[in-house]
Amino acid sequence: MASGYRSIGDTEKAVQAKLGDTPVQHAQMAAVAGIYRAAAAVRQHFENSVLRTVDLTWTSFVVLWVVWIWGQMETRRVAEEAGISKGTLTGVAHTLQGRGLLERSAHPKDGRLALLALTPEGETLMTRLFPQFHAEESFVTDALAEDEVLNLADLLRRIVDQVETHGADRRAELLGGQDPRPRRSGRRPKGA
């Protein structure tokens, strides 16, 4: 264990101690925190193991996966499917093009749009990499029985469906009907 590492149990105890009698739904808070921690742990495991062997980040793998599964796609659709911004996709796609794994071409009917497709090298990489990637999917779920894995997958689908179906309305409600401000990098503007 790394120095300074806190287990999920340690974190839950610290949160309970800090919040005390504050009226919160502890089970819901623990569930969302668990989703976040699990996702971060899985991503880090994959990036430090199977993806490291082929010098890919999680995001670059997801972009390759989306194009591998769906075939040639418009860049905006790739970004949507990968769950990343168009700006992030631009950088990732540029890197993958430079490595000869992805190719970009103009849309045949609308020159303002671009299409992404795997190169033969990208197809070969994904065909070779997927069995290794899937072995790690099995590894990270090994502590669960088969019915628990199926139940977990169903529960996570339901959470995704909740956010995708009702999230826009909830965000509008929270923002008083205003559009969200553009995301910032976290840096303060100059002169602030």
C-alpha positions in Angstrom: 0.0 0.0 0.0 1.3 3.4 -0.9 2.1 5.9 1.9 -0.8 8.1 2.6 -3.3 5.7 1.0 -6.7 5.6 2.6 -9.0 2.7 2.1 -12.6 3.2 1.2 -13.6 2.1 4.7 -11.2 4.7 6.2 -12.8 7.4 4.0 -16.3 6.4 4.9 -15.5 6.6 8.6 -13.8 10.0 8.1 -16.9 11.3 6.2 -19.2 10.1 8.9 -17.0 11.7 11.6 -16.9 15.0 9.7 -20.6 15.2 8.8 -21.9 13.8 12.0 -25.6 14.7 12.2 -25.7 16.6 9.0 -28.8 15.5 7.1 -27.4 13.5 4.2 -28.4 10.3 2.6 -25.3 8.3 3.5 -26.1 5.3 1.4 -26.5 7.4 -1.7 -23.3 9.3 -0.9 -21.4 6.1 -0.4 -22.7 4.6 -3.6 -21.6 7.6 -5.7 -18.3 7.8 -4.0 -17.9 4.0 -4.6 -18.7 4.4 -8.3 -16.0 7.2 -8.5 -13.4 5.2 -6.6 -14.1 2.0 -8.5 -13.9 3.8 -11.8 -10.6 5.5 -10.9 -9.1 2.3 -9.5 -10.1 0.3 -12.6 -8.8 3.0 -15.0 -5.5 3.2 -13.1 -5.1 -0.6 -13.1 -5.7 -0.8 -16.9 -3.4 2.1 -17.6 -0.6 0.6 -15.5 -0.9 -2.9 -16.9 -2.4 -3.9 -20.3 -2.6 -0.4 -21.8 1.0 0.4 -20.6 2.3 -2.5 -22.7 1.1 -0.7 -25.9 1.6 2.9 -24.7 -2.1 3.8 -24.6 -4.0 5.9 -22.1 -7.6 5.0 -21.1 -9.0 7.7 -23.3 -7.0 6.7 -26.3 -8.1 3.1 -25.9 -11.7 4.2 -25.6 -11.4 6.2 -28.8 -9.9 3.2 -30.6 -12.6 0.9 -29.2 -15.4 3.2 -30.3 -14.1 3.4 -33.9 -13.2 -0.4 -33.9 -16.7 -1.3 -32.8 -18.7 1.2 -34.9 -16.4 1.7 -37.9 -15.7 5.0 -39.6 -17.5 7.8 -37.7 -17.8 11.6 -37.6 -15.5 13.1 -35.0 -18.4 14.6 -33.0 -20.0 11.1 -32.7 -16.7 9.5 -31.6 -16.4 12.2 -28.9 -20.0 11.6 -27.8 -19.6 7.8 -27.7 -16.2 8.1 -25.9 -17.7 10.5 -23.4 -15.1 13.2 -24.0 -15.1 16.7 -25.4 -14.4 17.5 -29.1 -11.3 19.3 -27.9 -10.0 16.3 -26.1 -10.8 14.1 -29.1 -8.7 16.4 -31.3 -5.6 15.9 -29.2 -6.1 12.1 -28.8 -6.9 11.6 -32.5 -3.8 13.6 -33.5 -1.6 11.4 -31.3 -3.2 8.2 -32.6 -2.8 9.4 -36.2 0.8 10.1 -35.5 1.2 6.5 -34.3 -0.4 5.2 -37.5 -3.4 3.8 -35.7 -6.2 6.2 -36.8 -6.8 8.1 -40.0 -8.8 11.3 -40.5 -10.6 12.1 -43.7 -13.0 14.7 -44.9 -16.7 13.9 -44.9 -17.8 13.2 -48.5 -21.0 15.3 -48.3 -19.9 18.1 -45.9 -16.4 19.3 -46.0 -16.8 20.9 -42.5 -17.0 17.5 -40.9 -14.3 15.0 -40.5 -14.4 11.2 -40.2 -12.2 8.9 -38.2 -11.3 5.3 -39.1 -8.8 2.7 -37.8 -5.8 2.1 -40.1 -4.9 -1.6 -40.7 -2.3 -1.2 -37.9 -5.1 0.1 -35.6 -7.3 -2.9 -36.5 -4.4 -5.3 -35.8 -3.6 -3.6 -32.5 -7.2 -3.8 -31.3 -7.7 -7.4 -32.4 -4.5 -8.3 -30.5 -5.2 -6.1 -27.5 -8.8 -6.9 -26.8 -8.3 -10.4 -25.3 -5.7 -9.0 -22.9 -8.0 -6.1 -22.0 -10.9 -8.5 -21.4 -8.7 -10.6 -19.2 -8.3 -7.6 -17.0 -12.0 -7.0 -17.0 -12.4 -10.5 -15.6 -9.6 -9.9 -13.1 -11.2 -6.7 -11.6 -14.6 -8.6 -11.2 -13.1 -11.8 -9.8 -14.2 -11.0 -6.2 -17.8 -11.2 -7.4 -20.0 -14.2 -8.1 -21.5 -14.4 -11.7 -24.9 -13.3 -10.4 -23.3 -10.3 -8.6 -21.5 -9.3 -11.8 -24.8 -9.4 -13.7 -26.5 -7.5 -10.9 -23.8 -4.9 -10.8 -23.9 -4.4 -14.6 -27.7 -3.9 -14.4 -27.5 -1.5 -11.5 -24.8 0.6 -13.3 -26.9 0.6 -16.5 -29.9 1.9 -14.4 -27.7 4.7 -13.0 -26.5 5.7 -16.5 -30.1 5.6 -17.7 -31.2 7.8 -14.8 -28.6 10.5 -15.7 -29.1 10.2 -19.5 -32.9 10.3 -19.2 -33.4 12.9 -16.5 -30.0 14.6 -16.1 -30.7 17.5 -18.5 -33.9 18.4 -16.7 -32.2 18.2 -13.4 -29.3 20.4 -14.5 -31.7 23.0 -15.9 -33.5 23.0 -12.6 -30.3 23.4 -10.6 -29.1 26.2 -12.9 -32.4 28.0 -12.9 -32.9 27.4 -16.6 -29.5 28.9 -17.6 -27.1 27.1 -19.8 -24.0 25.8 -18.0 -21.0 28.0 -18.2 -18.2 26.6 -20.4 -15.8 24.3 -18.6 -12.5 25.7 -17.5 -9.2 24.0 -17.0 -9.2 24.9 -13.4 -6.7 27.7 -13.9 -7.7 31.2 -12.8 -8.0 33.8 -15.5 -5.1 36.2 -15.8 -5.4 39.2 -13.5 -7.8 37.4 -11.1 
